[in-house]
Amino acid sequence: MTAPPIAERFIAEFEAHRKILYKVAAMYCANPADRQDLMQEIVVQLWRSFPNFDARSRFSTWMYRVALNVAISWVRTDHRRRAHTVDADSAVMDTALADAAAGDMPPELAALFAEFVSRLGELERALLLLYLEGSDHATIAAILGISSSNVATKIARLKQRLQSEIAP
């Protein structure tokens, strides 16, 4: 039995993990047209990079790494897009964080949380997204290219900051 052609393997893996694209794009773009552009850019980069995918790691880990790198570069290189970062009232943020909040978060708290996220830098957003997705420190470290101890430190600081800004 031979391995499926590269295009079939890519499509199968991509379809199984496509929600990653929506989550990453929602964290970095408020404008629907910009989200679409970013998602297209991510797909192109995923396809270009797929021949270099090391099957020893999980596809989702690799996909997050590529998607977050593209998103961060995309935001940094086009200052026009900086004006479209997610704001506190954005329905996009509610959608992006729905899995983490599980719909149990009171609306007032959800608005405060969305405002908090909108003030985070690109790396902090990526870190928070992966943490809320339930990724362990080693996985987050592999995706973001930082050490596990750095991940733990940054998560602890984000939690402290969140508590001081949101908690009464």
Phi, psi and omega in degrees: 000129182264157178290147179294152178304157185304320181296319180293318178297316180298312182298317180298312179294316181299314181298324181291338186233021186296336180299335178303319180301313182296319181294315180295313181298322180293330180286338186246349182220132176267327184282127182302322179294320177294321177300315179298315179300315180296316180298320178296318178298319179295315180299317179300314181293323177299315181296316180297324184273345187304321178300338179266001180297127179267109185294357176288337176259165179287146179299320182297322178297312179297318181296316177301316182299312179297312183298316180292321177298317178295315182298315181296315178296319183298315180292318182292324186276342181238097183297336177299324181287338179300331179290348183253024177295157184295132179255172188297330184266006187288132175291338178300316181297319178301318179294315183295327184257007183300319179298317183291316182280341180054024176072003183266358183279129177300145183306322180295318179291321178299320178295318177297319180295317179298321178295318177302312181297323182296338180269356181282152174285173184300314181293320179296321177298315179299314180300313180296316179302312181294322178296314180293335177285350179091013179291142177280168184300321181295319179293315178300317179300317180295319181291316185271349179074033176233169182283158178298322179293325176294321177300312181300318179296313182295322178294316179300317179294320177297318179297316179297315180298315179299316180296318182289331182271332186252320183294145180291000000 
